[in-house]
Amino acid sequence: MGVILRHFWRYFMRMRRPLLWRGLLLFLFASQSCCQARAAVEPAGQVRQSVDPVHSGKRVQKAKTDAASYIFRYYNSSLSMDKANEYARYVMEASSRFSVDPALITAIIVKESRVKVNARSKYAVGLMQVYWKLHRNTIMAQFPHIRTEKILMEPRNNIMVGTWIFSRYMAHCKGNVTKALRRYLGSQANRYVALVTKYRGHYTERVLLNLQHASKRAVS
């Protein structure tokens, strides 16, 4: 094939044809050279694989879930692996249901309660420190099965409600995370925002690390 192309090249270059023909031939040779160069730099024996969106999506989902579990145990060493995994699954469920970044949900849980299910402050309760008295009516309207503060403190319920409340603040603030976090806290405290941002970054780093490990296992 290369010999034939070279003959055509000599023929057309000798002919006084429009420049279009010469440009076309130059393009063909350039394309062939690019293909050869790409083949030269690819590792020997490597087979190109098409991207499987299903498997890729599952891998990312697992990386995010495992990252949440890791972060929970990192900031609360007394938390069992089973509980950390359980809370992580609730985070992913809430993230999907209310379209909130799981990194933010995880970070808020760490900041609000240090991942302690029975955490209680003056007004707020649970993993995400939800203000029951303030939000009681809207909570019962959105989650009819949550009728008492005790029920609200159950891990799944608390994460669902806390994420839902935060999603409303995000909508009200037009996606401005800093403003939404301040509304969730109920004050303008910059330190709160800074710490949530820090924990969010820690989560994101862990997701990337999990994906790197998964990629290495996939090719080994």
N, C-alpha and C positions, 0 to 999 in steps of 0.2 A: 504493500500500500504506500509506503514511504517513497519507493522508487517511482511509482506512477505519479504521485503528487509533484515530485521534483521535475519530471518530464513536462508536466503541464505548466509548472512554474516557468521553466525556460522558454516554453512555447509562447505563453502569454506575455512575458516580459519583452520578447523580441517583437511581438506584434504591436502595431500602433493603435491599440484599442483605447476606449475611454478609461479614465482613471478608476472608474467603478469596478472594472474587472480586477485590476491590480489590488484594489482595496479588499475585494472579496477574498482573493487568494491569500493576502497577508493575514486576514482574519482566520482563515482555515488553518494556516500554519501556526498561528499564535495559539489557537485552541488546542491543537495537537500537542504543542510544547507544554502548555499548562497541565494537560492530563498526564504527560510523562513526568513532569516535575512533581506533581502531587503523588504519583505512584512511587517516586523515588524516596520521598520523605516519610511515607507511611511505614510503620514497623513491619518487618517481614512476618507473614503468616496472619496478619490482623485482618479480620473479616468485618466489613462494614455491616452494621445492623440497623434496620429501620427502627425508629422510635416507636415504642408501644405506649400510647397515651394511658392505657388502663394500668399497666404495670408501673409506669412512671408516676402516675397519680397516687397509686397505693404506696409507693416508696416514699413519696413526699409526705403523705398523710402519716405514715408510720414514724418518719423522722420528726415530725412536729409533735406527735403524741409522746414519743420517747423523750423529746426535749423537755416537754412540760413536766413529765414524771421526774426527770433528772433534776430540774430546777427546784421542784418541790422538796425533794430529799436533800438537795444542796443547802437550802435555807432552813430546813427543819430536819435535822439528822435523826430525830426520834420517830419520824414518820416511816411506817413500814412500806416496803416496796409495793405490796398489794394496794394499800391506800393511795399511794402516789400514782399508781397506774389507774386506779379508779377515778381519782380526781382529774387526771389528764384526759380520760375518755369524756368526762363531763365537759371539760373545757372545749374539746373538739366538737362535741355535739352543740354546745351553746354558740360556738363560733360559726358553725354552719347555719344554725337556725336564725341567728340575729345579725349575721354578716359583720362580725367583729374579729379583728386580727387575734388569733390565739395567743400571740406574744403579749398583747395588751392584757388579755384576761389573766394569763399566768402572772404577769407582773403586778397587776392590781391585787391578786390574791396574796402574793408574797408580801407586798407592802401593807395591805390592810390587816392581815391576820397572822402573818408568818406561817401560813398553811396550817392553822389550828382550827379544827372544825367547831370547837366550843368557844371560840374567841368572842368576847363581849366587851363593848365599851359602854359609855353612858347611854347612848341612844341606838347603837348599831350592833348587829349580831352576825355570826357565821363567818365563813371563809372570805366573803367579799364585803363583810361589814355593812349589811343592808339596814337602812333606817325603817324599821317596821311601822312605827307610829306615823311617820311622814308619808310613807308610800302604801300604807295598808289598803286603802280603797282601790287604788289602781292595780295593786298586786292581785287582789282577789278578783278583780274584773278580768285581768289577763290570765291569771292562773287560778281557776275556781277551786282547785283541790288544796290550795294553800290558804287555810282559814285562820291559822294561829302563828304566833312567833316561833313556837316549838317546831312546827312543820317547816317553817321557813329556814330553820337552822340545819335541816338535813342537807348534806353536801350537794346533791344534785339540784335540789330546789334552790339553794342559795346561789349556786353558780348560774343557774338559768335566770333567776330574778336579777341578780347583780349585773349580768351581761345585758339583759333586756333594758335595764335602767340606763346603763352606760350607752347602749345603742341609741336610745332616745336623746341623750345629751349630744352624742356625735351628730345626729341628724339636726338637732337644734343649732349646733355650732358649725354646721355645714362642713363637717369632716375635720375640723380643727382639733387635733388630739389634745393639745395643751389646754384649750378652753374647756373641752369636755371633761378632762381630768379634774380641773378646778371645780367644775360644777358637781362632779361626783363626790369630791372631798367636802365641798361646801365652803371652801375658802380659796384665797388667792396664793396659798403657800407654794413658793417656788421649789422648796426642798422636796415636797411631795412629788411634784412633776419630775424633778431631777432623778429621784430614786426609782420611780416607775420606769422612766426612760432607761436607766441603768439596767434594771432587771429585764426589761424588754430586749435590750442589746445582748445580754447574757443568753437569753433564750434563743435569739436569732443565731448567735455564734454556735450554739449547741446543735441547732437544726442543720447548719452547714456542715458541721463535723460529722453528724449522723449520716448525711447524704454522701459525704466522702467515703466513709466506711462502707456504706451500702454499695457504692460504685466499685470499690476495690473487691468486695466479695462477689459481685456480679461477674467480673472479668477473670477471677481467679479459678 
